[in-house]
Amino acid sequence: VFTYAMLRGPNVQATKEVVRFTLASRTQTLHYVSTTSVTPIYENPDASAGAGGYALSKWAAEQVCVNAMQYGLKPYLYRPGTISGHSVTGHHHPSDYINRLIRSIATTRTIPKGTREHEMEMTPVDHVSAAIATIGGCVSCSQFTQAPSFSLSNPHKVTMGMLAEWVSTWSGQPVVEVEFKAWAEDIVMTASHPLHPLQSYFMYGSLPATHETDTSKTERLLTSLGMPPPEITQQLLGVYLDRMVGYKLLERRV
């Protein structure tokens, strides 16, 4: 978990350099991939004090893009939520939270009690990239007086209970519920636990919350272009789990 100071260079200063480069180009058009985590800061600026370093740095980078419009920059702001693996190959970033969570269920065969209805959001990376390319190719920035933003979170949520059932079916092993305290203590005490590097996420006795984002505008646009939001299915999770076996992060199912 990185602070704003740690991310200011790669996320804010680097964006300033990209903006300078873009302003020197013929089109002066910049497609900036941000994050849905900036939404709470826009909705309630006072919440910025409690926002994480990643969200703050991406919000600051968006401001760099917006402020550069006075110099002719034409920015498009894309705000994906949780990006999961490729829907066909299963390739993913093993260090991301959602992938670590899936691995933790598969390796420990446990989930914390009271979390079966906990909702999470994930969108396959190939859908996110295709959506950005499609929007960028058909939407003109000249239509907007402000920088156009597009929320790419998936409205089709998945619950912890669904993940547990799908992992159980894939592995042929039951996934059981344990007390949250015991579940979290195992993460802290076991260095090899997939969630060990993210143990601070669970220090308050709950799972990280998913911020509800209005995706209706982007959803309507993409659906009209033949790209409806993807369903998260048992088959898709199987693709991810099989890829984790290929990465040698899981043992092959029986």
QUIHUMO-V621206 format. One record per residue. N is the residue number from 0. RES is the residue in one letter. SS is DSSP state (a for helix, b for strand, c for the rest). PHI is phi in whole degrees, -180 to 180 (none if undefined). PSI is psi in radians with two decimals (none if undefined). Layout:
# QUIHUMO-V621206
[[N/RES/SS/PHI/PSI] [N/RES/SS/PHI/PSI]]
This chain:
# QUIHUMO-V621206
[[0/V/c/none/2.04] [1/F/c/-101/2.58] [2/T/c/-85/2.95] [3/Y/a/-61/-0.72] [4/A/a/-59/-0.64] [5/M/a/-73/-0.48] [6/L/a/-103/-0.09] [7/R/a/-61/-0.70] [8/G/a/-65/-1.02] [9/P/a/-70/-0.49] [10/N/a/-102/-0.59] [11/V/a/-101/-0.99] [12/Q/a/-61/-0.70] [13/A/a/-64/-0.64] [14/T/a/-65/-0.65] [15/K/a/-59/-0.71] [16/E/a/-68/-0.68] [17/V/a/-64/-0.70] [18/V/a/-63/-0.77] [19/R/a/-59/-0.75] [20/F/a/-64/-0.74] [21/T/a/-67/-0.69] [22/L/a/-65/-0.38] [23/A/c/-87/-0.08] [24/S/c/-88/3.00] [25/R/c/-71/-0.74] [26/T/c/-87/-0.46] [27/Q/c/56/0.55] [28/T/b/-106/2.30] [29/L/b/-128/2.19] [30/H/b/-101/1.87] [31/Y/b/-106/2.16] [32/V/b/-92/1.95] [33/S/c/-103/-2.36] [34/T/c/-158/2.62] [35/T/a/-67/-0.23] [36/S/a/-66/-0.25] [37/V/a/-79/-0.30] [38/T/a/-57/-0.81] [39/P/a/-60/-0.52] [40/I/a/-69/-0.68] [41/Y/a/-69/-0.67] [42/E/a/-70/-0.60] [43/N/c/-147/1.61] [44/P/a/-55/-0.50] [45/D/a/-65/-0.34] [46/A/a/-76/-0.16] [47/S/a/-62/-0.49] [48/A/a/-64/-0.51] [49/G/a/-100/0.03] [50/A/c/-76/2.68] [51/G/c/-74/2.88] [52/G/a/-61/-0.63] [53/Y/a/-66/-0.85] [54/A/a/-62/-0.75] [55/L/a/-64/-0.72] [56/S/a/-68/-0.63] [57/K/a/-72/-0.63] [58/W/a/-63/-0.78] [59/A/a/-62/-0.67] [60/A/a/-66/-0.66] [61/E/a/-61/-0.69] [62/Q/a/-64/-0.60] [63/V/a/-59/-0.78] [64/C/a/-66/-0.79] [65/V/a/-64/-0.78] [66/N/a/-65/-0.48] [67/A/a/-76/-0.11] [68/M/a/-63/-0.49] [69/Q/a/-67/-0.28] [70/Y/a/-102/0.07] [71/G/c/109/-0.02] [72/L/c/-67/2.43] [73/K/b/-115/1.58] [74/P/b/-93/2.50] [75/Y/b/-114/2.27] [76/L/b/-110/2.07] [77/Y/b/-109/2.28] [78/R/b/-123/1.46] [79/P/c/-74/2.77] [80/G/c/-93/-2.15] [81/T/c/-84/2.01] [82/I/b/-91/2.10] [83/S/b/-100/-3.05] [84/G/c/-68/3.00] [85/H/c/-65/2.37] [86/S/c/-71/-0.30] [87/V/c/-104/-0.88] [88/T/c/-88/-0.41] [89/G/c/82/-0.05] [90/H/c/-60/2.38] [91/H/c/-155/3.06] [92/H/c/-93/1.89] [93/P/c/-60/-0.40] [94/S/c/-85/-0.17] [95/D/c/-68/2.64] [96/Y/a/-56/-0.88] [97/I/a/-63/-0.63] [98/N/a/-73/-0.63] [99/R/a/-66/-0.66] [100/L/a/-64/-0.79] [101/I/a/-60/-0.76] [102/R/a/-65/-0.63] [103/S/a/-65/-0.66] [104/I/a/-66/-0.72] [105/A/a/-71/-0.58] [106/T/a/-88/-0.68] [107/T/a/-94/-0.32] [108/R/c/56/0.68] [109/T/b/-139/2.69] [110/I/b/-137/2.70] [111/P/b/-73/2.52] [112/K/c/-60/2.54] [113/G/c/80/0.17] [114/T/c/-115/0.11] [115/R/c/-61/-0.53] [116/E/c/-94/0.02] [117/H/c/-64/2.17] [118/E/b/-94/2.49] [119/M/b/-132/2.76] [120/E/c/-119/2.43] [121/M/c/-152/2.52] [122/T/b/-134/2.16] [123/P/b/-55/2.45] [124/V/a/-61/-0.57] [125/D/a/-69/-0.54] [126/H/a/-71/-0.74] [127/V/a/-61/-0.84] [128/S/a/-65/-0.70] [129/A/a/-67/-0.65] [130/A/a/-64/-0.76] [131/I/a/-63/-0.78] [132/A/a/-64/-0.69] [133/T/a/-69/-0.82] [134/I/a/-63/-0.78] [135/G/a/-63/-0.46] [136/G/a/-88/-0.21] [137/C/a/-127/-0.21] [138/V/c/-106/2.18] [139/S/c/-91/2.27] [140/C/a/-63/-0.39] [141/S/a/-68/-0.24] [142/Q/a/-74/-0.22] [143/F/c/-118/2.50] [144/T/c/-87/-0.33] [145/Q/c/-119/2.91] [146/A/c/-63/2.14] [147/P/b/-70/2.38] [148/S/b/-122/2.57] [149/F/b/-134/2.06] [150/S/b/-85/2.09] [151/L/c/-108/0.40] [152/S/c/-70/2.65] [153/N/c/-89/2.12] [154/P/c/-70/-0.29] [155/H/c/-87/1.76] [156/K/c/-84/2.85] [157/V/b/-127/2.51] [158/T/b/-102/2.84] [159/M/a/-61/-0.66] [160/G/a/-63/-0.69] [161/M/a/-64/-0.79] [162/L/a/-61/-0.73] [163/A/a/-62/-0.77] [164/E/a/-66/-0.73] [165/W/a/-69/-0.69] [166/V/a/-64/-0.70] [167/S/a/-62/-0.75] [168/T/a/-64/-0.74] [169/W/a/-65/-0.74] [170/S/a/-89/-0.35] [171/G/c/76/0.24] [172/Q/c/-122/2.51] [173/P/c/-71/2.57] [174/V/c/-110/2.14] [175/V/b/-110/2.83] [176/E/b/-97/2.41] [177/V/b/-129/2.83] [178/E/c/-58/2.46] [179/F/a/-57/-0.73] [180/K/a/-60/-0.80] [181/A/a/-66/-0.67] [182/W/a/-63/-0.80] [183/A/a/-70/-0.65] [184/E/a/-64/-0.62] [185/D/a/-63/-0.66] [186/I/a/-63/-0.78] [187/V/a/-69/-0.74] [188/M/a/-83/-0.32] [189/T/c/-108/1.84] [190/A/c/-63/-0.48] [191/S/c/-87/-0.05] [192/H/c/-63/2.34] [193/P/c/-55/-0.52] [194/L/c/-96/0.05] [195/H/a/-55/-0.76] [196/P/a/-66/-0.29] [197/L/a/-112/0.44] [198/Q/a/-58/-0.49] [199/S/a/-65/-0.35] [200/Y/a/-61/-0.43] [201/F/a/-114/0.23] [202/M/c/-70/-0.28] [203/Y/c/-101/0.22] [204/G/c/79/0.43] [205/S/c/-153/2.94] [206/L/c/-84/2.68] [207/P/c/-57/2.34] [208/A/c/-80/2.59] [209/T/c/-99/2.09] [210/H/c/-74/2.28] [211/E/c/-76/2.15] [212/T/c/-121/2.40] [213/D/c/-75/1.91] [214/T/c/-106/0.11] [215/S/a/-60/-0.71] [216/K/a/-62/-0.87] [217/T/a/-69/-0.65] [218/E/a/-62/-0.77] [219/R/a/-63/-0.74] [220/L/a/-62/-0.88] [221/L/a/-67/-0.64] [222/T/a/-64/-0.69] [223/S/a/-67/-0.36] [224/L/c/-99/0.20] [225/G/c/82/0.39] [226/M/c/-128/1.22] [227/P/c/-68/2.77] [228/P/c/-61/2.44] [229/P/c/-76/2.49] [230/E/c/-79/2.50] [231/I/c/-99/2.02] [232/T/c/-124/2.95] [233/Q/a/-62/-0.65] [234/Q/a/-63/-0.74] [235/L/a/-64/-0.75] [236/L/a/-63/-0.63] [237/G/a/-62/-0.66] [238/V/a/-62/-0.76] [239/Y/a/-65/-0.78] [240/L/a/-65/-0.71] [241/D/a/-63/-0.65] [242/R/a/-69/-0.61] [243/M/a/-63/-0.59] [244/V/a/-65/-0.75] [245/G/a/-62/-0.56] [246/Y/c/-78/-0.06] [247/K/c/64/0.58] [248/L/c/-99/-0.27] [249/L/c/-135/2.69] [250/E/c/-84/2.59] [251/R/c/-63/2.48] [252/R/c/-66/2.78] [253/V/c/-80/none]]
